[in-house]
Structures are given as C-alpha cells and as structure tokens.
Amino acid sequence: MRKILAFALIATIIACSASRQLPAVRVDESWKVKLLPPSPQQEGGDPAAGFDYLIYGSYIGSGIPYDFYKNKMSNQPDTVLRRGGLNANVAYAATVFEAPNGVQVVNGNCFTCHAGRINGEVVPGLGNSFSDYRNNLTPMSRLMRLGVGLQYKKTDKEWQAFEDFSNYFREMAPYIQTNQPGANPAFRLAEACMNHRNPADLTYRKEPNYEMPAYTVATDVPPLWNVKKKNALYYNGIGRGDFTKLLFQASVLGIPDSAAARQAIIQFKDVLAWLKELQPPPYPGPVDRPLAAKGESLFNEHCSNCHGAYGEEERYPNKLVSLAVVKTDPLYANYAQNSGIVDWYNSSWFAQTEPRSYFEPELGYVAPPLDGIWASAPYLHNGSVPTVEALLNSASRPTYWSRSGRSDDYNHQELGWNYAPLAEPKGEWAFDTTLPGYSNKGHYFGDKLPQEERRAVIEYLKTL
C-alpha cells in the first residue's frame, strides 16, 4: 500500500509539474476562417545585395572572436556558398564579420535554419529539417565563456565583441532543448533573448522581463520562398506589419542595442527583395502529366480555397484557419497566446519605431502556399507527418516513425521522406507524435478523397 501511495504521489507531482510547464489549451469556436490583411512593405531593394548580406553581413552583431575560433574550435570550409576571404574557412551556416568595435567574430547566420538538404544538395531558403536540438547547450555556453575568458581580458576588444553574444547564448541555452529530432526552437530562442533585453533600446538586462515556461515548443521550418505571398509571418500568423523587422529577429541573439539594430535593418530591405525573387527547386523526377492534369482539377475543387491557385492565374488568399476547423495540434498557437514575448514585442523598439512590426496572436494556423511542397517534408506546422500521402490520408499516419537522416532517402510516390513505422519511439531519428505539441491529428480534408484521386493530387503537387 505504501508503494502504491508513493507512486501515486510521484505521479501527481509529475502531472502538476507538467501542467505548470504548458499553457491551458483553448479552442475558439466563435470563428472559422479569418483573412489576414496586407501591410505596407518596403520596396525597391536589391536582391543580389540582400543575398550578399545574408551570407557576409553583421546582422547578428557579436560573436566568438575569429582568432579564438580558428585555433580552438572545429573548422569546416564553405563548400556550399563558396564564399571568399575569411568566410572560405567556415561552414556555410556561419559567418565571419566585423563587430561594431572592429574585431572579427564568428556567429551563425540565417542559413543555420533556412538552408535544408534535399537529394544530397543544400538549398538556401529550404527549412532545415535535419537540425537536432535535443542536447542541452548550457555546458557549451559555459565552456565557451570560460575559454574566451582565459584567452582575453575583460578590457580587451575581443572580449567586448564577444560579451553580448555570450550573455544571450547563456540565457537562451536552457530553453531551446527539444525532445524531437528535426524540430526547431526558433520561437523559444527569440523569447529567451528578448526576455533579457530592454524593450526600448534592446540592451542587455540581467533580470528577466517575463516568466518562461520550462517546456520547449518547437516547429518545422517553413520555406522562405513563400514569404513573398504572405500578409503575415509564422505558422499562426502572429507576425504583422513590416517584414524587414520580423525577418531580422534572429539578431536578438547578439545585436548590442537598438543603435546597431537601426544600422543592420537598413540592409533587410535588400533581403526582402531577395526573398521576393526566391523560387523553390523544381521537382527532379518525372511527372505523369495526364494524371497531374486530373489532380489540378481536384486540387482547385477541394484545396485551392485555402491554399491558393497556381499557374497562369495565381492567387493566394492568406487565410488563418481556426483550431476548431483545422484540428491540428493546438499547443503552438496557445503557447504564443500566453507568452510574455507578445507584450514585450509590442512595447519594444520593433513595434514602437518605424517601420513598425507587431505581434497579433490567434488561435489558428495559416493555410500555407504550396510552392515547392515536394521539397519541404515533413508536414504540418510541427513536422509530425512524413509524407503528403499521409497528410491526405490521416488513417495512414504513424504514431511513431523514423527516417534515416539522409537527404536522398526520398519517397517520390508518397512525396516526402521514406519512413518506418515504429512500435515505440526509439532510434536517432524517431518521431513521437504523443509528446505535447507534436500530435499528427487534424487536417482531415483529404480523407474524403478516394485513393486514386489522392494520387492525382499528389502528382499535381509535384508541378508546383
């Protein structure tokens, strides 16, 4: 009896602890679909300059001194972007740049998350579904700070160029550890860094601005080539207003203050111009054209109302679909509703200076454009569904599944990753849809189609 009571007590403690980590999940049934209105965007940028800034620019603001990095940390040549100068000596997802005080530093760039592998090639703009944040980065943050501290004095310019990044890396490290492979904690990274920034001038403050839940909610990374069609950013449409500031948010990992942010944001007009020209990679395999033509008619009848029409008369409706309608995992949308980042952002430099961006959370998800959908597996906002076939046939979705982790291990018939259903979530690339935030339920709209019609729709999607 004592053992039973003890077990019950432990279970109660665990359950209460879990409930404190996660927001109460709500579904608002008072609306079904909302149209996201457009906002004025900056025009006239230079696409080539935008791409150049993404791969060479100083928008992160601070980082690891390059002299320390090249001697103490692993060096990989840039075989993807094939950059010149010092950047020839670092991997494509990192950039060597000059900090405001003139010191050369290294930090990640946008392609850490926004360059993915498909068919053995790295595609800039494709979400990186092979990232793995399951390790706790707190020990790394401490070792990095210790190592740089041993080599440089606090009065040295190298330490001063490193300190801002070190502070924010230390603050965000405990909050971005995920429990799923491939899941990306970008929202949590921004939330943790903004939690220690003065909203008015973005300078570091040791005391937090709001409470951070312990549980890490992460998502799949959407492709950047869809930005040009959108009136709001992020899966839940929370990002409104000026896109240059919304796209700039990774800079909170190291930008010193709002003065440096004002200088860096100027180039994001060019970055936005590059995104507007960015196209998805064409499907590399053969397409059954008669079957695709049949699929186009079925798509326009059943899917285009939310996901848009393609071809000569292209349109995209920018619809936000209620959780009550789409029925996919509600945790991410609810999390954003409850996070202190919303009030912080809307009172901060981002929202209170021109051009203005702001957060407007909703209990729903945006029906995304489907350009290049063949390349952007896995599917749903949380990456819980491995193929388009499983997305259109909910009965076939596995509770636990694994993939090989190879970018050439692709299923052209089902359109997505080759995967193996599992009896339990074991293995390096095992996905567990029973974990909070990662349910594979919802989006049942394809279930009503017969199998042959689903095959036709899939064939058509290869052409987008």
N, C-alpha and C positions, 0 to 999 in steps of 0.2 A: 504494500500500500504506500509506504514511504517513497519507493522508487517511482510509482505512478504519480504521486503528488509532486515529486521533484521534477519529473518530466513535464507535467502539466504547467508548472511554474515557469520552467525554462521556455516552453513553447509560447506561453503568454508574453514573456519578456521579449522574445524574438518578434512576435507578431506586433506588439506595441512599438518596438523599435522600428520595424519596417514601416508601420503606419506613419511614424514621425518623419521618416525619410521621404515619403511620397505624398503628393497633394491628393486631396479627395477628388475623385474623378466625377466630373459633371458632363451631362449631355443636354444641350439646349434644344428642345424640340419646338421652340416657337418660330423657327425659320428653317428653310431647307437649302436655299442657294442665295448667295449674295454676289453681285457683280462688283469687282474691285475697280474703282475709278482710276484713271491715269493721273499722274502728277507731272508737272513740267520737269524736263530733264535737260542737262547741258548738252548742247550740240556743237558741232564743228571741231571735234577733237581729231588728232592724228593717230590712226590705228597702229602704224609702224612704231611711232613713239610710245604708244601705250604698251605694246608688247615688250619693247626695249626696257621700259620702266619696270615691268613685272619681273624681268629676269636679271636686271642690273641695279634696280632702284633701291633707295634707302628708306622705304616707307615703314619698315619695322623700327627704325630709329636707333637701336642699340643692339649689342650682341657680344659674342665671345671675341676677344682680341685675336686677330688673324695670326699673329706671331705665336700665340699660345696654341691656337687651334692646329696649325700645321705641324707643330712639334709634339703635341700631347694627344691629339685625337685622330681618329681614323680619317684618312684622306682618300677620296674617290674622284677620279677625273670625270668631267662632264662629257659623257658620250652621247647625250640626248640632245641638248641645246647647242652643244659645241661652241660655248662662249669663249671669248678671248680674255687676255690679261689674267689676273689672279683667279677669276671665276672658272678658268680652264681646269683649275686644281680642286674644285669642289663639285659634289654631285648636283644634278640639275635642280633638286628641291631645296638647295641652299644658295645663298648669295653673299659674296664679299662686297661690302660697301663702306663708305666713309661715314663715320658717326659725326654728329654736329661739331665735336671738338677736333676733328681731323684724323682720328685713329681709324685704321682699317679693322673692321669687325666682320664676323660671320653670323648669319642667322637664317632661319628658314624663310622661304618665300611662298607665294600663293600656290605654287605648284606642288607643295608638300601634300595638299589635299586635292587640288584641282588639276592634277595630271594623272590619269589612270592608264593601266596596261590592258590592251586587248590584242589578241593574236600575236603576242610577243613584242608589241610596239607600245611606246609611251605616247599617249595622245593628250597634248595640252588642252585643257577645258573639260576633259572627261573626269568624272569623280573617281577618286582613288578608293576602290572597294577592297583593296588588299592591305590597307593600313591596319595596324594592330596596337591598340592602346590598353591592352589588358595588364601590362606591367605598371607597377607604381613608380612614378618618376621622382618621388620625393628624395630617395637616396641619390639619384643623379644630380638633382638640383644642389644638394649639399656638397657632393664631391666636386662639382663644377665650381662652386663658390670657393671651396677650400683650395682647389688647385690654382685658380686665378689669384686668390688672396696670397698664396705662398710666393707667387712669381712677381706680383706687383704690390706696391704700397698703396694705401688709400689715397694718397696725394698724387699718384701717377695718373696720367691722362688715360692710360689703358684701363685702369680700374674704373675711372669715372665713365668711360664709354661702355663699360660692362654692367655697371651697378643697376641701372634701370631695368634692363632685361633680367638680371639676376633676381631682383625683387619680385617682378611679376611672375617669373617662372616658378619661384618658390611658392607664391600664393596660389597659383593655379594647379600645381603638380598634384595635390591631394584630391582634386575634384574632377580630373579627366580620365581616371582609370575606368575602363569599361569592362563589362562581363561578356561581351560578344566580339568575335573577330570581325574585322571589316567595318564595325560601327565607328562613326566619327563624332567626337565630343566637342565640335566647334562652338556650339551654343554655350556649353559649360565653360570653355576656355574664356570666351568673351565675358561671361557672367562673373567668373572668378577674378579676372583682371580689372574689370570695371568696378568690382566691389572694393578695390583699393585705390581708386582714382578719385580725386576731387572733381566733381561733375563740371565745375566752372572752367578750370584750366587744365584738367587731366593730369595734374601732378600726383605723385605717389603719396598715399596716406596709409599709415600702418593700421589704424583702426578700420574695421570693415564698415561699409555703408549699409549693409543689409545681411540677413541671415541666409546662409547657403545650405540647402538640403544635402544630406550625405549621398543620396543615390544619384548616380550619373545616368542621365537620359541622353542617348546618342542617336544618330540617324545615319542613313545612307547619304552620300554626297551627290547632289543633283548636277547635271552637266551645265557648264557655263554658257553654251551656245543658246540656251533657252532664255537667257536674261533679256535679249532684245525684244521678246514677245510679251514680257511680263509687266504688269502695272504695280506689282508688289513682290517683294522678295521673301524667300524662305517658305518651307512647306506649309506653314499655317498662315502665310500672307501677312505676317506681323510687320515686315519692313516696308514702310511707306515713305513717300517723299523722294528726296534726292538720292539717286542710286550711287553717286560717287562716294558719299559718306557711308552708305550701307556697305558697299564693297570694300571700304577702307578699314573695316573693323578689326581685321587681323592685326593691325598696327598697335592695338592696345597691349599687345604682348611686350612692346619695348619702346614705343614712341615716348620721348621725355615729357612733353607737355603740349598744350594747345598751340603754342607758337610754332613748334616743329610740325604739328599736325596741319596747320594752315599752309605751310610750305609744301608738304607732301601731297595734300589733297588736290593741289593745282594739276598735278600730272594724272589724276584719276579721271579727268575729263577725256584724256587720251586713252586710258584703259577702257573706259566705257565705249569709246569709238571702236577699239579693237574687238570688244565683245559683240558689238552690233554686226561686225563682219565675220565673226567666227562661225564656221559651218561644221556640222557633225561629219565624221568619216563615213563614206558610202559603204553600204553593206558589201562585203567582199566575196560573197558566194553567188551562185546562180539563182535567179528568181523565175518562178513559174508565172509568166505574165498573164495568161488567161485566168489562172487561179487568183492572182493578185487583183485583177480587174473585178472579179466577183467579190473579193474581200473588200475592195474600196466601196462598193455599193452597200455592203453590210455595215462597214465602219461608219459611213455617212448616215446610215439609218439609225444605228444604235449607239455610237460613241462620239460623234462629232459635236453633238450639242454641248458637251462639257470639254472635250479635248481639242476641239477645233477642226477645221477643214484644211486640206493640203492640196498642192498642185497649183493650177493657174489662178484659181480664186481662193487664195489662202486667207484664213481668218482664225483668230484665237480669242475666245470670249472672256478670259480672265475670270473664271468662276470659282468662288470659295464655296465648298460643299460642306454642309453641316455634318457633324459627327453622327447625328441621328440618321442621316441618309447614307453616308459612305460606310459607316460602321467599322472603320479600321481602328487600330489601337489608339485610344484616346489620350494616353498619358502625355505625349509630347505637347499636344495642344493645351492640355490642362496645366502642364508644368509652366509653360510660358505665361499663362494667365495668372499664375501665383508667384512668379519670380519677382524679386526686388529690382531686377535689371530694367523692368519696364518703366517704373517711376524714375529710376536713376537716369535712364537714357533720355526720357522726355524732359528732364530738367537740366540736361548736360549741354556741353558745347555742341554736340551733334545736332540737337534739336533747337537750341536757342540762338544759333548763328546761321547766317545764310551761306550757301543754300541749305535749307532745313530738311532733315530727315527725322522720322519719329517712329515709335512702335505703337501698333494698334492690335493687340492680341484678340483672336476669335476662337471659338470652339468649333473649328472645322479645318479642313485641308484644301489646298488649291488643287484643282484638276490640272495637271501639268501639260505643257506641249509635249508631243511625242516624237519630235525630230530626233533621229539617231537612237531611237529606243532600243534597237538591236544591240547597241554597244553598252547600254547603261544598266545591265543587270548587276545586282539583284533588284527586286521591285518592291513597291510600297515605300512610304517615307522612312521606314525603319529597316529596309533591306531584308525583310523576312521571307520573301518569296523568290526562289532562284530563277524562274523562267516565266516568260509571257504565257506559255501554255498553262502553267499553274495559276497565274494571275487570272486567266479567263475561265478556269475550271477549279473552283475552290475545293472540290472534293478530292483533288489530287495533291493538295498542298501537304507536305510532310510536317509533322510536329517537330521532329529533329532531323537535320540533314547536314551533310558535309560536302565540301568541294575540295579539289586537290590543291588549290592555291596557285595553279598555273594559269596564266592568262591565255594560253592557247587551248585550254581544255573546255571547248565551247560546243554547245548543242545547237546546231543550225535548224533542226526540225522544231524544237520547242522554243527556241530563241532565248538563250540565256546560258547559265553555267551548267555543265554536266554536274550532277549531284547524286549522292547516295542517301536514301532514307536511312535513318538510324533508329535503333531501339532505345538508345539513351544518348545524351549529348556528350560523347567522348571523341577526342581527336583534336588535332591542331586547328582545323577549320570547321569545327562542329558548331552549328547554329541551333539555339534553343528558343523556340517560339513561346515557351511557357514563362519566360522571365518577364518581369514588368517592363512595359514599353516595347516589347518585341513580338506581340501577337501577330499571327498571319491571318487573322479573321478580317472580314469586310470585303469591300469592292466585289460584290457578288453579281455584278451586272452582266458578266459573260456566261454565267451558269445557264441562262435560258437558251443559249445558242446550241444547236446540235454540234457534234464533234467536227463534222465536215465543214460547217460554217466557221467554227473557230479556226480550223486550219487555213481557211481562205483569208480570214482577218490577219492571222499571223503572217501569211505570205505578203499581204499588202503592207504590213508594218515594216517589212524589210526594205521597202522602197522609200520610206520617209527619211 
